[in-house]
Amino acid sequence: MNGFSEKVSFIWSIADLIRDTFKRGKYQDVILPFTVLRRLDCVLEATKDSVLETYRQYKDKIDDLTPQLCRKAGFAFYNVSFYDFSKLLDDPKNLASNLKLYINSFSSNMREVLEKFDFPNTIDKLEQSDLLFLVMERFNNIDLHTDKVSNLEMGYIFEELIRKFNEALDENPGEHFTPREVIELMVNLLFVQDKAQLTQEYITRTVYDPCCGSGGMVTIAKERILALNPKAKIFLFGQEVNPETFAVCKSDLYMKSEDGKDAENILFGSTLSNDQHKNKTFDYMLANPPYGKDWKRDKEAVEAEANNINGRFAVGTPKISDGQLLFLQHMISKMKPVSDGGSRIAIVLNGSPLFTGDAGSGESEIRRWILEQDLLDAIIALPEQLFYNTGIATYIWILSNHKLEARKGKVQLINASSFYVAMRKSLGNKRREISQEQIKEITEIFTNFTESDVSKIFLKESFGFRKVTIDRPLKLNFCASPERIEQLKTQSAFINLGISKKKNAEERQKEEKAGREIQNQIIEILESLPDTLYQDREEFEKVLKKAIKASDLKVSSNVYKAILTALSEVDENAKICVDKDGKPEPDTNLRDTESIPLLDNIEEYFKKEVLPHVPDAWINQSVRDDRDGEVGRVGYEINFNRYFYKYTPPRPLAEIEAEIKAIEKDILELLTNLIPKE
């Protein structure tokens, strides 16, 4: 087995052994942990004898042998068991117990990782099904020694296996694996402006991923910096909520360094509800959070922080069904102050965070905060069908709190949706990939910061608008016709006259009887009114009030309003209804809104865009923004497609007509040929 694909196929073929015992979605419970265990077994093989000798020599003399055993092993972990995969298979009767002993003989840091795989239960299930020996034997046949499989290739193997597991589950497209070329593009965009600083001698930088999966993003970021500057000290940090991928990531990082510091900085748990790197800030951050995945399990903790002015989510929270913007806020909270060098962020999101949420909503307020703080540097639209588990459109957001001078106050949009090459063989939903040349081209477009067909530059305020409420006057006619009087009987205020809430039956009956009498009196009053159509509410009210007063009946304000509502109808030709101050009353059914760009003057926009169409309209001055107190609620959205839309005029009618006639001619010829000749 020399090729990468051949190794992956061999490991994946183990599914054939377990398919009758484990469901398809549970293959990873066996294949992933045993792949990790086999890799650990192989990388420790060369130093195993030396480790065992040191352990036997000093185990009763030194309390903590960890430093000595790690030094002998050549890694930040070790195993003091006599067993390896071959020796375990030599004793098939005791394989299960010996395998558990072997796992428990790893150093405490590696045991903590392996515990996330729930090995004991998996071993017991395999043993009960007489599969343990067969699975171990199959894994023993693949050589995962470092001289056969490099750390880089092993990372690819882990990632490809995880991709296959996600594909097999097919439960949540939001749980996706990030293609390598996307990570490489993100890393390019993240570092390209800092090349001068990154090539300085003896620099130290930190890289963080809040949902790090198998660690691909932070690993590639570190490799890129070290390629620029081999003397740089790069420290990786991450957090992962999925126990299996956490274990893969951490074990892989332990095998990639002698000191194991990067692995120790990968912590387990939900980033949103339990930030394991609290109070830490980082130089560079990358992430690909789940798309469209709810945050119900984190709701209590997130809302607690949202209600705290110093909390990560104090600006606002998105709808419960999608937590992408929560991860973005979390990453912004991890930015270093500009005085300490500042930070840069690259995050992959779907289209939802660009425009979901109306003015004043949580999503809009988050976008508003990001843009008003001038943190958004660029957004790059990626090709569709780029990810393994979803074919939807995705976007890379680049954020920075120390923008280059030329980019301050501005945002660059890059439409790279056509920058792809078709794959010879699709992988799940992934049918396209970005070539190295295209990655370089996109990076240059970002760096050049000039406008073109695929690059647009905007002032940050260009994405903002004020949602202004537009009112039009209420115009009603009134008539005490039998049909309208009948409508009064459906009004709740009128109905409630005949309903009592008293608990005592006698008192309730008495009150309801009195109410029905009032109802009858009101109907009698209305029936006594002239059957005249009034187009002036003031005139009609004079007649109505006079009749009520003459009957000596006291009518409550609620019932009086119900009478007016029942006896009225909208009438464009009627006189405008005014309030007690003589101001026009708004017709709520005609109420509308206008989204006026922040850079436009509200009054001028209103005169130009609204009044020519509805001359009697006015701006509702009472609807104001909660933050700045000005008229209209402020909203922010980035309608990406609008900025790159190109109008394609329809073909000339003569051309279309000629095409139709040609088709008709072809059809007639075909039909003629079908008719048998006599």
C-alpha positions as CSV (number, residue, x, y, z in Angstrom):
1,M,0.0,0.0,0.0
2,N,1.9,3.0,-1.3
3,G,-0.7,5.5,-2.2
4,F,-2.9,7.7,0.1
5,S,-6.1,6.5,-1.5
6,E,-5.0,2.9,-1.2
7,K,-4.4,3.3,2.6
8,V,-7.8,5.0,3.1
9,S,-9.6,2.3,1.1
10,F,-7.9,-0.4,3.1
11,I,-8.9,1.1,6.4
12,W,-12.4,1.8,5.2
13,S,-12.7,-1.8,4.0
14,I,-12.8,-2.9,7.7
15,A,-16.4,-1.8,7.6
16,D,-17.1,-5.0,5.7
17,L,-16.2,-6.9,8.8
18,I,-18.5,-5.0,11.2
19,R,-21.4,-4.1,9.0
20,D,-23.7,-6.8,10.5
21,T,-22.9,-5.7,14.1
22,F,-22.6,-1.9,13.7
23,K,-25.0,0.4,11.8
24,R,-23.5,2.4,9.0
25,G,-23.5,5.6,11.1
26,K,-21.5,3.8,13.9
27,Y,-18.6,2.6,11.7
28,Q,-16.6,5.5,13.1
29,D,-16.9,4.1,16.6
30,V,-14.6,1.3,15.5
31,I,-12.5,2.5,12.6
32,L,-11.5,5.9,13.9
33,P,-10.2,4.9,17.3
34,F,-8.4,1.8,16.0
35,T,-6.7,3.9,13.3
36,V,-5.5,6.3,16.0
37,L,-4.4,3.4,18.2
38,R,-2.5,1.7,15.3
39,R,-0.8,5.0,14.4
40,L,0.3,5.4,18.1
41,D,1.5,1.8,18.2
42,C,3.6,2.4,15.1
43,V,5.2,5.7,16.1
44,L,6.2,4.3,19.5
45,E,7.6,1.1,18.1
46,A,11.2,2.3,17.5
47,T,11.7,3.5,21.1
48,K,9.5,1.0,22.9
49,D,12.3,-1.2,24.2
50,S,14.2,1.9,25.5
51,V,11.0,3.2,27.2
52,L,10.3,-0.2,28.8
53,E,13.9,-0.5,30.0
54,T,13.8,2.9,31.6
55,Y,10.4,2.2,33.2
56,R,11.6,-1.1,34.7
57,Q,14.9,0.4,35.9
58,Y,13.4,3.5,37.7
59,K,9.7,2.7,38.4
60,D,10.4,2.0,42.1
61,K,13.0,4.8,42.5
62,I,11.4,7.9,41.0
63,D,7.8,8.9,41.7
64,D,7.1,10.7,38.4
65,L,8.9,9.2,35.5
66,T,7.0,11.2,32.9
67,P,9.9,13.5,31.8
68,Q,12.3,10.5,31.4
69,L,9.9,8.3,29.6
70,C,8.8,11.0,27.2
71,R,12.4,11.8,26.4
72,K,13.1,8.1,25.6
73,A,9.9,7.8,23.6
74,G,10.7,11.0,21.6
75,F,7.2,12.3,22.1
76,A,5.2,14.0,24.8
77,F,3.5,10.7,25.5
78,Y,4.5,7.0,26.0
79,N,3.3,3.5,26.7
80,V,4.8,1.2,29.3
81,S,2.9,-2.0,28.3
82,F,4.8,-5.0,27.1
83,Y,2.2,-5.3,24.4
84,D,2.0,-4.0,20.9
85,F,-0.5,-5.0,18.2
86,S,1.5,-8.1,17.2
87,K,2.0,-9.3,20.7
88,L,-1.7,-8.7,21.5
89,L,-2.7,-10.9,18.6
90,D,-0.4,-13.7,19.9
91,D,-2.9,-14.2,22.8
92,P,-6.3,-14.2,21.1
93,K,-8.1,-15.7,24.2
94,N,-7.2,-12.7,26.4
95,L,-7.2,-10.1,23.6
96,A,-9.9,-7.9,25.1
97,S,-8.5,-7.7,28.6
98,N,-4.9,-7.3,27.3
99,L,-6.0,-4.6,24.9
100,K,-7.7,-2.6,27.7
101,L,-4.5,-3.0,29.7
102,Y,-2.4,-1.8,26.8
103,I,-4.6,1.3,26.4
104,N,-4.4,2.0,30.2
105,S,-0.6,1.8,29.9
106,F,-0.4,5.0,27.9
107,S,0.7,8.2,29.7
108,S,-2.1,10.1,31.4
109,N,-2.3,12.8,28.7
110,M,-2.8,10.2,25.9
111,R,-5.3,8.2,28.0
112,E,-7.4,11.4,28.4
113,V,-7.5,11.5,24.6
114,L,-8.3,7.9,24.0
115,E,-11.1,8.0,26.6
116,K,-13.1,10.2,24.3
117,F,-13.4,7.2,22.0
118,D,-15.2,5.1,24.6
119,F,-12.8,2.2,23.9
120,P,-14.0,-0.2,26.6
121,N,-17.6,-0.4,25.3
122,T,-16.4,-0.8,21.7
123,I,-13.9,-3.5,22.7
124,D,-16.7,-5.4,24.6
125,K,-19.1,-5.2,21.7
126,L,-16.4,-6.4,19.2
127,E,-15.5,-9.2,21.6
128,Q,-19.1,-10.3,22.1
129,S,-19.5,-10.5,18.3
130,D,-16.2,-12.4,17.8
131,L,-14.9,-9.5,15.7
132,L,-12.2,-8.1,18.0
133,F,-9.4,-10.4,16.7
134,L,-10.4,-9.9,13.1
135,V,-10.4,-6.1,13.4
136,M,-7.1,-6.1,15.2
137,E,-5.6,-8.4,12.7
138,R,-6.7,-6.2,9.8
139,F,-5.3,-3.1,11.4
140,N,-2.0,-4.9,12.1
141,N,-1.6,-5.4,8.4
142,I,-1.4,-1.7,7.6
143,D,2.0,0.0,8.3
144,L,1.5,3.4,9.7
145,H,5.1,4.0,10.8
146,T,6.3,7.5,10.3
147,D,8.9,6.4,7.7
148,K,5.9,4.9,5.7
149,V,3.2,7.5,6.4
150,S,4.3,11.1,7.1
151,N,2.5,13.3,9.6
152,L,1.1,15.3,6.7
153,E,-0.2,12.2,5.0
154,M,-1.6,10.8,8.2
155,G,-3.5,14.1,8.7
156,Y,-5.0,13.6,5.2
157,I,-6.0,10.0,6.1
158,F,-7.8,11.1,9.3
159,E,-9.6,13.9,7.4
160,E,-10.6,11.6,4.6
161,L,-12.0,9.0,7.1
162,I,-13.9,11.7,8.9
163,R,-15.3,12.9,5.6
164,K,-16.5,9.4,4.8
165,F,-18.1,9.1,8.2
166,N,-20.0,12.4,7.8
167,E,-21.1,11.2,4.4
168,A,-22.3,7.9,5.8
169,L,-24.3,9.7,8.5
170,D,-25.9,12.2,6.1
171,E,-27.8,13.7,9.0
172,N,-26.5,17.2,9.3
173,P,-25.1,19.0,6.3
174,G,-23.9,21.7,8.7
175,E,-21.3,19.2,10.1
176,H,-18.9,19.4,7.3
177,F,-15.2,19.0,6.6
178,T,-13.3,21.9,5.1
179,P,-11.4,21.1,1.9
180,R,-7.7,21.7,2.0
181,E,-7.7,24.2,-0.8
182,V,-10.2,26.4,1.1
183,I,-8.0,26.3,4.1
184,E,-5.0,27.2,2.0
185,L,-6.9,30.2,0.6
186,M,-8.0,31.3,4.1
187,V,-4.4,31.1,5.3
188,N,-3.2,33.1,2.3
189,L,-5.7,35.8,2.9
190,L,-4.9,35.9,6.6
191,F,-1.1,36.2,6.3
192,V,-0.6,38.0,3.0
193,Q,-0.7,41.5,4.6
194,D,1.7,40.5,7.4
195,K,4.5,38.8,5.4
196,A,7.1,41.5,6.4
197,Q,6.4,40.9,10.1
198,L,6.2,37.1,9.8
199,T,9.6,36.9,8.2
200,Q,11.3,38.7,11.1
201,E,13.6,36.6,13.2
202,Y,12.4,35.0,16.5
203,I,8.8,36.1,16.2
204,T,6.1,34.4,18.3
205,R,2.6,34.0,17.1
206,T,-0.6,32.3,18.3
207,V,-3.2,30.7,16.1
208,Y,-6.7,29.7,17.3
209,D,-9.7,27.8,16.0
210,P,-12.8,27.7,18.2
211,C,-14.3,24.7,16.4
212,C,-11.1,23.0,15.3
213,G,-12.4,19.5,14.2
214,S,-9.4,17.4,13.3
215,G,-7.1,20.4,13.5
216,G,-6.6,21.0,9.8
217,M,-6.9,24.8,9.9
218,V,-4.4,25.5,12.7
219,T,-2.0,22.9,11.4
220,I,-1.9,24.4,7.9
221,A,-1.6,27.9,9.3
222,K,1.4,26.9,11.4
223,E,3.1,25.1,8.4
224,R,2.6,28.2,6.3
225,I,4.2,30.5,8.8
226,L,7.1,28.1,9.3
227,A,7.6,27.9,5.6
228,L,8.0,31.7,5.6
229,N,10.1,31.7,8.7
230,P,11.6,28.5,10.1
231,K,12.8,30.3,13.2
232,A,9.3,31.5,14.2
233,K,7.6,30.1,17.3
234,I,4.0,29.2,16.6
235,F,1.6,28.1,19.3
236,L,-1.7,26.5,18.4
237,F,-4.9,26.7,20.3
238,G,-8.3,25.2,19.7
239,Q,-11.5,23.8,21.1
240,E,-13.7,21.0,19.8
241,V,-17.1,19.8,21.0
242,N,-17.2,16.4,19.2
243,P,-15.3,13.8,21.3
244,E,-14.1,11.7,18.4
245,T,-12.7,14.5,16.3
246,F,-11.2,16.1,19.4
247,A,-9.4,12.9,20.1
248,V,-8.1,12.7,16.5
249,C,-6.9,16.3,16.6
250,K,-5.2,16.1,19.9
251,S,-3.5,12.7,19.3
252,D,-2.3,13.9,15.9
253,L,-0.8,17.0,17.4
254,Y,0.9,15.0,20.1
255,M,2.5,12.9,17.3
256,K,3.7,16.0,15.5
257,S,5.8,17.6,18.2
258,E,8.2,16.4,20.9
259,D,7.0,18.9,23.6
260,G,3.2,18.3,22.9
261,K,2.4,21.9,23.7
262,D,0.1,22.4,20.7
263,A,-1.9,19.3,21.7
264,E,-2.2,20.5,25.3
265,N,-3.8,23.7,24.0
266,I,-6.6,21.7,22.2
267,L,-9.4,21.6,24.8
268,F,-12.7,19.8,24.9
269,G,-16.2,21.3,25.2
270,S,-18.7,23.7,23.6
271,T,-17.1,27.0,22.8
272,L,-20.4,28.9,23.0
273,S,-21.3,27.8,26.5
274,N,-18.0,26.9,28.0
275,D,-15.1,28.9,26.6
276,Q,-12.0,26.8,27.6
277,H,-9.6,29.6,26.6
278,K,-11.3,32.4,28.6
279,N,-9.4,35.7,28.9
280,K,-7.0,34.6,26.1
281,T,-6.4,36.6,22.9
282,F,-4.7,35.4,19.7
283,D,-2.8,36.8,16.7
284,Y,-4.7,34.8,14.1
285,M,-8.0,32.9,14.1
286,L,-9.6,30.6,11.6
287,A,-12.9,28.7,11.7
288,N,-15.5,26.9,9.8
289,P,-18.5,26.7,12.2
290,P,-21.5,24.5,11.5
291,Y,-24.0,26.0,9.0
292,G,-27.6,26.3,10.1
293,K,-27.0,24.4,13.3
294,D,-29.1,25.5,16.3
295,W,-27.6,26.6,19.6
296,K,-30.4,25.3,21.9
297,R,-28.0,23.3,24.1
298,D,-26.0,26.5,24.7
299,K,-29.1,28.8,25.0
300,E,-28.9,29.4,28.8
301,A,-25.2,30.3,28.8
302,V,-25.4,32.4,25.6
303,E,-28.3,34.4,26.8
304,A,-26.6,35.0,30.2
305,E,-23.7,36.5,28.3
306,A,-26.0,38.4,26.0
307,N,-27.5,40.1,29.1
308,N,-24.0,41.1,30.4
309,I,-22.6,44.3,28.9
310,N,-19.2,42.7,29.0
311,G,-20.3,39.4,27.6
312,R,-19.2,38.0,24.3
313,F,-22.7,38.2,22.9
314,A,-23.8,41.5,24.4
315,V,-24.3,43.0,20.9
316,G,-27.1,40.6,20.0
317,T,-28.0,37.0,19.3
318,P,-29.1,35.4,16.0
319,K,-32.2,33.2,15.8
320,I,-31.9,30.0,17.7
321,S,-31.7,27.9,14.5
322,D,-28.3,29.2,13.4
323,G,-25.3,29.9,15.6
324,Q,-22.7,31.0,13.0
325,L,-22.7,34.7,14.1
326,L,-22.2,33.6,17.7
327,F,-18.9,31.9,16.7
328,L,-17.9,35.1,14.9
329,Q,-18.7,37.3,17.9
330,H,-16.7,34.8,20.1
331,M,-13.7,35.2,17.8
332,I,-13.9,39.0,17.8
333,S,-13.8,38.8,21.6
334,K,-10.5,37.0,21.3
335,M,-8.8,39.8,19.3
336,K,-5.7,41.3,20.7
337,P,-5.8,45.1,21.3
338,V,-4.2,47.1,18.5
339,S,-1.6,48.2,21.0
340,D,-0.5,44.6,21.3
341,G,-0.4,44.1,17.5
342,G,-4.0,43.4,16.8
343,S,-5.5,40.3,15.3
344,R,-6.8,38.9,12.0
345,I,-9.7,36.5,11.5
346,A,-10.7,34.2,8.6
347,I,-14.1,32.4,8.9
348,V,-16.2,30.5,6.4
349,L,-19.9,31.1,6.6
350,N,-22.9,30.4,4.4
351,G,-25.1,33.1,2.9
352,S,-27.4,33.5,5.9
353,P,-25.2,35.8,8.1
354,L,-24.9,38.3,5.1
355,F,-28.6,39.3,5.1
356,T,-30.8,37.3,7.5
357,G,-32.7,39.5,10.0
358,D,-34.5,42.8,9.6
359,A,-33.4,46.1,11.0
360,G,-33.1,45.9,14.8
361,S,-32.8,42.1,14.8
362,G,-30.0,40.3,16.5
363,E,-28.3,39.4,13.2
364,S,-28.6,43.0,11.9
365,E,-27.2,44.4,15.1
366,I,-24.2,42.0,15.0
367,R,-23.4,43.1,11.4
368,R,-23.9,46.8,12.4
369,W,-21.5,46.4,15.3
370,I,-18.9,44.7,13.1
371,L,-19.1,47.4,10.4
372,E,-19.3,50.4,12.7
373,Q,-16.2,49.1,14.5
374,D,-14.5,48.9,11.1
375,L,-13.6,45.2,11.6
376,L,-14.7,43.8,8.3
377,D,-11.9,43.8,5.7
378,A,-13.3,41.6,2.9
379,I,-15.8,38.9,2.0
380,I,-14.9,36.4,-0.7
381,A,-17.7,34.4,-2.4
382,L,-16.6,30.9,-3.0
383,P,-17.8,28.5,-5.8
384,E,-20.7,26.2,-5.0
385,Q,-20.2,22.4,-4.8
386,L,-16.9,23.0,-3.0
387,F,-17.7,21.2,0.3
388,Y,-18.2,17.4,0.8
389,N,-21.5,17.5,2.6
390,T,-23.2,20.5,1.2
391,G,-23.3,22.2,-2.2
392,I,-24.5,25.6,-1.0
393,A,-22.8,28.9,-1.5
394,T,-20.2,29.8,1.1
395,Y,-18.2,32.9,1.9
396,I,-14.9,33.7,3.6
397,W,-15.1,36.7,5.9
398,I,-11.7,38.4,6.6
399,L,-11.7,40.7,9.7
400,S,-9.0,42.8,11.3
401,N,-8.8,45.4,14.0
402,H,-5.6,46.8,12.4
403,K,-6.5,47.4,8.8
404,L,-4.0,48.8,6.4
405,E,-4.4,52.6,6.0
406,A,-5.9,52.3,2.5
407,R,-8.5,49.8,3.6
408,K,-9.8,51.7,6.7
409,G,-13.4,52.5,6.6
410,K,-13.9,50.3,3.5
411,V,-14.9,46.7,2.7
412,Q,-13.8,44.7,-0.3
413,L,-16.2,42.2,-1.9
414,I,-14.6,39.6,-4.1
415,N,-16.8,37.4,-6.3
416,A,-14.6,34.2,-6.7
417,S,-17.6,32.0,-7.5
418,S,-16.3,31.2,-10.9
419,F,-12.7,30.4,-9.7
420,Y,-12.8,26.6,-9.8
421,V,-11.9,23.6,-11.8
422,A,-14.2,20.6,-12.2
423,M,-13.0,17.4,-10.4
424,R,-12.5,14.3,-12.4
425,K,-14.3,12.3,-9.7
426,S,-16.8,13.9,-7.3
427,L,-16.5,13.3,-3.5
428,G,-20.0,13.5,-2.1
429,N,-21.3,17.0,-2.9
430,K,-17.8,18.2,-3.8
431,R,-17.6,18.4,-7.6
432,R,-15.3,21.4,-7.8
433,E,-12.0,22.5,-6.4
434,I,-9.9,25.7,-6.4
435,S,-6.6,25.2,-8.1
436,Q,-3.3,26.6,-6.7
437,E,-3.2,29.1,-9.5
438,Q,-6.7,30.3,-8.7
439,I,-5.8,30.5,-5.0
440,K,-2.9,32.8,-6.0
441,E,-5.1,34.9,-8.2
442,I,-7.8,35.4,-5.5
443,T,-5.0,36.4,-3.0
444,E,-3.6,38.9,-5.5
445,I,-7.1,40.4,-6.1
446,F,-7.4,40.8,-2.3
447,T,-4.0,42.3,-2.0
448,N,-4.3,44.7,-5.0
449,F,-7.4,46.2,-3.5
450,T,-8.7,47.6,-6.8
451,E,-12.1,47.5,-8.5
452,S,-12.8,45.1,-11.3
453,D,-15.5,42.8,-12.6
454,V,-14.9,40.5,-9.6
455,S,-13.8,43.0,-7.0
456,K,-15.9,45.8,-5.6
457,I,-14.9,48.3,-2.8
458,F,-17.5,50.1,-0.6
459,L,-17.5,52.4,2.3
460,K,-18.6,50.5,5.4
461,E,-21.7,52.7,5.7
462,S,-22.8,51.5,2.2
463,F,-24.3,48.4,3.7
464,G,-26.4,50.3,6.3
465,F,-29.9,51.6,6.0
466,R,-32.6,53.2,8.0
467,K,-36.0,51.4,8.0
468,V,-38.3,54.4,8.1
469,T,-42.1,53.9,8.7
470,I,-44.3,55.7,6.2
471,D,-47.9,56.5,7.1
472,R,-50.9,57.5,5.1
473,P,-54.1,59.2,6.4
474,L,-57.1,57.2,7.6
475,K,-60.1,57.9,5.5
476,L,-63.4,56.4,6.5
477,N,-67.1,56.6,5.8
478,F,-69.8,55.8,8.3
479,C,-73.3,54.4,8.0
480,A,-75.8,52.9,10.4
481,S,-77.0,50.3,7.9
482,P,-78.4,47.0,9.0
483,E,-75.4,45.1,7.6
484,R,-72.9,47.3,9.6
485,I,-75.0,47.2,12.7
486,E,-74.9,43.4,12.4
487,Q,-71.1,43.6,12.4
488,L,-71.1,45.3,15.8
489,K,-72.3,41.9,17.3
490,T,-68.9,40.5,16.3
491,Q,-66.8,43.1,18.1
492,S,-65.3,41.7,21.4
493,A,-66.0,44.9,23.4
494,F,-69.7,44.6,22.5
495,I,-69.8,40.8,23.1
496,N,-68.2,41.2,26.6
497,L,-71.1,43.4,27.7
498,G,-73.1,40.2,28.0
499,I,-70.4,38.1,29.8
500,S,-69.7,38.2,33.5
501,K,-66.6,36.9,35.3
502,K,-68.3,36.8,38.7
503,K,-68.0,33.4,40.4
504,N,-71.4,33.6,42.3
505,A,-74.0,32.2,39.9
506,E,-76.8,34.6,41.0
507,E,-74.6,37.7,40.7
508,R,-73.2,36.4,37.3
509,Q,-76.8,36.0,35.9
510,K,-77.8,39.4,37.1
511,E,-74.8,41.1,35.6
512,E,-75.1,39.3,32.3
513,K,-78.8,40.2,32.1
514,A,-78.0,43.9,32.6
515,G,-75.3,43.6,29.9
516,R,-77.7,42.1,27.4
517,E,-80.1,45.0,28.1
518,I,-77.4,47.5,27.3
519,Q,-76.6,45.6,24.1
520,N,-80.3,45.8,23.1
521,Q,-80.4,49.5,23.9
522,I,-77.3,50.2,21.7
523,I,-78.8,48.3,18.8
524,E,-82.0,50.3,19.2
525,I,-80.1,53.6,19.2
526,L,-78.2,52.6,16.0
527,E,-81.3,51.5,14.3
528,S,-82.9,54.8,15.0
529,L,-80.1,56.7,13.2
530,P,-80.7,57.8,9.6
531,D,-79.4,55.3,6.9
532,T,-77.1,58.0,5.5
533,L,-73.5,57.6,4.3
534,Y,-71.2,60.0,6.1
535,Q,-67.8,60.8,4.6
536,D,-66.8,62.9,7.6
537,R,-66.2,61.1,10.9
538,E,-66.7,64.3,12.9
539,E,-70.2,64.8,11.4
540,F,-71.2,61.2,12.1
541,E,-70.0,61.4,15.7
542,K,-72.2,64.4,16.3
543,V,-75.2,62.5,15.2
544,L,-74.2,59.3,17.2
545,K,-73.4,61.2,20.4
546,K,-76.6,63.1,20.3
547,A,-78.6,59.8,19.9
548,I,-76.7,58.2,22.8
549,K,-77.2,61.2,25.0
550,A,-80.9,61.3,24.2
551,S,-81.3,57.7,25.3
552,D,-79.6,58.5,28.7
553,L,-77.3,55.5,28.2
554,K,-73.7,55.5,29.4
555,V,-71.4,53.9,26.8
556,S,-67.8,53.0,27.8
557,S,-64.9,54.2,25.5
558,N,-64.2,50.6,24.4
559,V,-67.7,50.0,23.3
560,Y,-67.9,53.4,21.6
561,K,-64.7,52.5,19.6
562,A,-66.3,49.2,18.7
563,I,-69.4,51.0,17.4
564,L,-67.3,53.3,15.2
565,T,-65.2,50.3,13.9
566,A,-68.4,48.3,13.0
567,L,-70.1,51.2,11.2
568,S,-67.1,52.4,9.2
569,E,-65.5,51.4,6.0
570,V,-62.3,52.7,4.2
571,D,-63.2,55.3,1.6
572,E,-60.6,57.0,-0.5
573,N,-63.0,59.9,-1.1
574,A,-63.8,60.4,2.5
575,K,-62.5,63.2,4.7
576,I,-59.2,62.5,6.6
577,C,-59.8,61.4,10.2
578,V,-57.9,63.6,12.7
579,D,-57.0,63.3,16.3
580,K,-57.9,65.7,19.2
581,D,-54.9,67.9,18.1
582,G,-56.2,68.1,14.6
583,K,-53.4,65.9,13.2
584,P,-54.2,63.2,10.6
585,E,-54.6,59.7,12.0
586,P,-52.6,57.0,10.2
587,D,-54.3,54.1,8.5
588,T,-52.4,51.1,9.9
589,N,-53.4,49.0,6.9
590,L,-51.7,51.4,4.6
591,R,-48.6,51.7,6.8
592,D,-45.4,50.8,4.9
593,T,-41.6,51.1,5.3
594,E,-38.8,52.4,3.2
595,S,-35.2,51.2,3.6
596,I,-33.2,54.4,3.1
597,P,-29.4,54.0,2.6
598,L,-27.5,55.5,5.5
599,L,-25.5,57.7,3.2
600,D,-28.7,59.3,1.8
601,N,-30.7,62.2,3.4
602,I,-34.0,60.9,4.7
603,E,-36.1,63.9,3.7
604,E,-34.6,64.2,0.3
605,Y,-35.1,60.5,-0.3
606,F,-38.7,60.8,0.9
607,K,-39.4,63.7,-1.4
608,K,-37.8,62.0,-4.4
609,E,-38.9,58.3,-4.0
610,V,-42.1,58.4,-2.0
611,L,-44.1,61.6,-2.4
612,P,-44.4,61.3,-6.2
613,H,-46.3,58.1,-5.7
614,V,-48.3,58.8,-2.5
615,P,-48.6,62.6,-2.0
616,D,-50.5,62.3,1.2
617,A,-47.8,60.2,3.0
618,W,-45.6,61.3,5.9
619,I,-42.7,59.9,7.9
620,N,-43.7,58.5,11.2
621,Q,-41.4,60.4,13.6
622,S,-42.2,58.1,16.6
623,V,-40.4,55.0,15.2
624,R,-36.8,55.6,16.1
625,D,-33.6,53.6,16.5
626,D,-32.9,52.2,19.9
627,R,-29.2,53.1,19.8
628,D,-28.9,56.5,18.2
629,G,-32.5,57.8,18.8
630,E,-32.8,59.0,15.2
631,V,-35.9,58.5,13.0
632,G,-36.0,54.9,11.6
633,R,-34.4,51.7,12.8
634,V,-30.8,51.2,11.6
635,G,-30.1,47.9,9.8
636,Y,-27.2,46.4,8.0
637,E,-27.2,43.7,5.3
638,I,-24.7,42.7,2.6
639,N,-26.7,41.6,-0.5
640,F,-23.7,40.1,-2.2
641,N,-25.4,39.1,-5.5
642,R,-26.8,42.6,-6.0
643,Y,-23.4,44.2,-6.3
644,F,-22.2,41.7,-9.0
645,Y,-25.4,41.4,-10.9
646,K,-25.1,42.0,-14.7
647,Y,-28.2,42.7,-16.7
648,T,-28.6,40.5,-19.7
649,P,-31.1,42.0,-22.2
650,P,-33.6,39.6,-23.7
651,R,-33.1,38.4,-27.2
652,P,-34.8,40.4,-30.0
653,L,-38.4,39.2,-30.6
654,A,-37.7,38.6,-34.3
655,E,-34.9,36.2,-33.3
656,I,-37.2,34.3,-30.9
657,E,-40.0,34.2,-33.5
658,A,-37.7,32.8,-36.1
659,E,-36.5,30.1,-33.8
660,I,-40.0,29.1,-32.9
661,K,-41.0,28.9,-36.6
662,A,-37.9,26.7,-37.3
663,I,-38.9,24.4,-34.5
664,E,-42.5,24.2,-35.8
665,K,-41.2,23.4,-39.2
666,D,-39.0,20.5,-37.8
667,I,-42.0,19.2,-35.9
668,L,-44.3,19.2,-39.0
669,E,-41.6,17.4,-41.0
670,L,-41.4,14.7,-38.3
671,L,-45.2,14.3,-38.2
672,T,-45.3,14.1,-42.0
673,N,-42.7,11.3,-41.9
674,L,-44.8,9.4,-39.4
675,I,-47.9,9.4,-41.7
676,P,-47.8,6.3,-43.9
677,K,-47.8,7.0,-47.6
678,E,-50.6,5.4,-49.7
